[in-house]
Amino acid sequence: MCYYNGQKVTRTEFIRLKGIEKAIKNYNFLNVGVHNGFMFQPAAVAVPNTAKTDFELVLGHWGYMPHSIKSHADAQMFIRNYTTMNFKSENMFLNDKGDISMWADAVNKGRTCLVLSTGMVENRHITRIGKKGEPLKATDAYPYMVTMKDREYWWMPGLYNQVLDKETGELDYTFAFATTKANALFKQIHNKDNKWRMPAVLSDDLAWEWMMGNATPERLQHIARTQVPSRDMDYCTITKEYLQRINNPTEYPNLAAIDMSYMDSEEQLLYPAA
């Protein structure tokens, strides 16, 4: 889940985070309609300076890597086995087995970053029906582009690590972003196996606190659990060839509509509530 993310900024002249802004003209990599997380490709991530008084947009590889990874080939093998493009906010310190998680070191050492997004792609899975009207095990996948209303871009809380590529001799940024419990919209779209997760999307204040505010590890986990209400999101179905033609909204006549009745009842939540 959450393995396809857009970073195509077209309408604004500056990327802003509270009182700091960065001119778009200084970056030539904010033009990707959809990043495929499984390709371990470079993507835009905001990282703070040492004093946490400023930030810069850098190219990092989407897929958090431990220091043991020494080459691009090793990284691609690792990411296919462990899918470290994102992490469960509940597992920032301990994994599901109760052991120290691979994310804990980055949290405790303050390696927080912000991952830029202009659209998230998720597949909605619909059960196929047999010739006799019986539900089958197979499903059909319909891709949706989910965006934020009135926001061309937004921030997701991320953690980063730098690994030395022995082939180039350079330190490469690698990163992942946090996921939280799905809101009502994402429950309907990201519905495979009832996993019900979604990326955490931060307000500017929470984004600043996450990356620049010297928050405690416990507070960082609290922020990573942010769940944006469905009414703040827009969505549409898109072509199944979205990696090549992302700007092509597509209608699927036999696809049932998303239930909109929840829109006015949700609030932005942090888990657990403050």
N, C-alpha and C positions, 0 to 999 in steps of 0.2 A: 504494500500500500504506500501511497504518497511517494512514488518513485519518478514522477514526471512533473516538472516545475518550469514555468515560463519566466524569462528575464528579458522582456522586450519593452524598453522604455522609449516612448515615441513623442509624448505630448509635453513633457515637462523639460525645463532647462537645467534644473538642479535636483539632485538627490539631497533631501534634508533630514536631519535628525535633531529636533529641537533647534538650538541656536546655531548649529553647524550645517553648512551646505557645501556640496561638491558639484562642480559644473559637469554636466553630461558630456560636453565636448572633450573632456579629458580622458574619457574611457571609450574604447572601441569594442567593448565586449558586452554591451547592454542591448543586444540585438537578436537574442535567441528566443524564438517562439516557445519551444519546449525543449528542456534538457532531459535526456534519457539517463536516469541515475545509474543504470547498469553499465554504462559505457565508461565510467570513471573519468568524465570529461571536466575540463576547467569551467568554473561557474563563479559568478560574482558573490563575494562575501565581504561584509564590513568588519574590520578588526580595529581595536583601539590602539593608540600609542601607549607607551609604558606608563605615562602619567595619567592616562585616561582623561585627557583634556581634548583630544581630537581623535578622528578615525579616518581610515582610508579604505576605499574599495579595492580589493585585490582579487586576483584569480586564484581560487583554491579548487582542489579536486573534490567533487561531491562523492563522499564515502570516507568516513573516519578511519584512519589507519593507525595501528600501533607502531611503535618504533622499530619493531622487528621487520617491517616491510621495507625492502631496499630497492625495489624496481617497479616500474609501471606494470610489467607483466605479473609480478607477484601481487600487486594491488588488485588487478582485475580478477585474479583467481580468488583472493581473499573476499572481495566484495560479493562474488557470486555464491560463496559459501556462507557468509555471515550477514549480508545485506545491511551494511552499516550506514546507509544513506540517512536514516533517521533513528531516533531512540525514544522509547517510552518514558515520559516524564516521571512515571512512578518508579523507574529503574535507574535513576541518576546515581544512586548510591549503592543499591543492592539489586542483583538480578532476581529472576523469578525463583531461583534455587536458594536465595538468601545469602549468596556469596557477594563479595565486593565486585561491583560491576566495572566494566571497562571504561565507563564514563566518569567514574568517581575522581580519577586523577585530574582530569580537565576541570571538573567543577571545583575541586578543592584548591587548585592552583590558579583559578581565575581565568582560564582560557575560554572566555565567552565571546561569542561573535553574533552577528545578525545576518541572516540569509535573506537576500532580496527575492521577492516574488511579484510577478504580475499576472499570475494565473496558475491554478493547480488542476491537473488532469487526473480524473479518477474514472474507473469503469464501473458501471451499474450492471449487475448480473441478473438476468431474467431466466427463470427455469423454462426449458423447452417442454412442449406438450406433445405427447405421442399421438399416433393416428386414432387411438381410441379415447383421447381426451385425458390420458393419465400423465401426471408429471414425471419427467425423466430426470436422471442425475445430471445430464449435460445442461449447460447454461449458454446463453448468448450474452456477449459483453457489449455495452453501449457506452462510449466515452463521453464524459461531460467536462466542460471547462468551467471551473468555479473561480469567480473573481470577487473583489470587495467593492461594494457600492461607493461611488464618489472617491475612490482612491485608485490612482493608476498603479501604484506600487505599495507594498507593505513589507513588514519585517517579521521573520520567524526566528525564535530564539535558537541559537546554535552553539555547538561546542567544537573547538578545533584542536588539531595537533599538527606539528610540523615534523616531517620525516625527511631524512637525507636520502636522496636518490643517488645511488652509487654510480648510475650510468651517466648522470649529468654533473654530479658534485654539488647540486643545489638543494636547499631546504624548500620543500613543497608544503604548502598549506593543504590540509585535508579536513573535511568538516562533515557534520550531520546536524539536522535540526530536530526539535522536540515534537512529539505528537501527544495528544491528549484525548479525552473522551469525545466522541463524536456528538455534534449537535443534531437536531432532528433532520436537517437537510442532508448532512453527511451520512447519517444512518441509512437514509434511503438510497444514496448514490454509492457509497462505499459499503455495500451490503454483502459482499462475499464472505461466507462462513461466519457471518454475524460478529465480525471482529470490531466494528463500530469505533474506528479511530479517525482522527483528523489532525492536520498540522495545527500547532498552536500559533495563533496570529496575535500580534501585540499592538496595543496602542503606542503612540509615540512616547508617552511617559513610561510605560512598561518597557519599551525597547531601550530607552535611555538607561533605566535602572538596571536592566539585564546586563548591558555591555559596559556601562560607564559608572554605575552607582556604587561599586564596592559592596554589593549586597552579600549577606551571609549565604552559605550553601543552602541552608533551609529555605531562605527567602527565594533563592534562585529556583529551587524546585517548585515552590509555590507559583512563581511567575510562569514556569514552563507548563503548568496545568491550565493555563487560561483557555477558556472555551468561548469563542466568539458566537453570538447569537445568529441564527439562520437569517433573520431579517436584514442583517448587515451584508449579506452575500447575494451576488447574482450568479446565474448559472445558465448554461445552454448545452444541448447536445452538439457534438462536433463530428467531423468526418473520422472514420476509423483509420485513415491515413494521416493522423494529426501530426506525426513527426515530420511529414513533408509539406502538409498544407494546413497549418494550424488555424488560419483565418477563415476557414470554411465551415460556418455553422451548418448543421445538417439535421433535417427532420427525419424521424423514424415513425412512420404512420401508425404502426401497431404497438408502439411503446406507450404504456400507461403513464399519465402525467404524474409529476411529483405532488405529493399532498402539501398544500400551502396553508392548512388550517392552523398550524403551530406558530405562524410568524409573529403574532402579537403577544404571545405568552412567554417567550424565552427572554432571559436576561443574560448579560455577560457574567460568566461564573468563573471562579477560581476553585479548584479542588485541592484540599478541603476549603470550604468557605472561610474567609478571614474573620 
